[in-house]
Amino acid sequence: MRDTLMIAQVVISVLIVISVLLQNRAEGLGTMFGGGGEIFRTKRGLEKFLYYATIVLTVVFATLSLIIVKLSK
């Protein structure tokens, strides 16, 4: 049981990394060198899905971590 949960935790951690890397921050080299350009917009489509998926995956990851700790005692 514990091994299965640990494998699931590794898979979820990979999915978290992928979802974070796929998110568009809209910060290019222009903002790095002092360009203003603060544009506030709403998240739509895939960007919104990745945002909420990252939150859900993080909560699942934390829950799995607590369960694995509880089972190891």
Protein Blocks (a to p, Z undefined) as FASTA:
>chain_A
ZZmmmmmmmmmmmmmmmmmmmpcghiafklmnopahiacdddehjlmmmmmmmmmmmmmm
mmmmmmmmmmmZZ
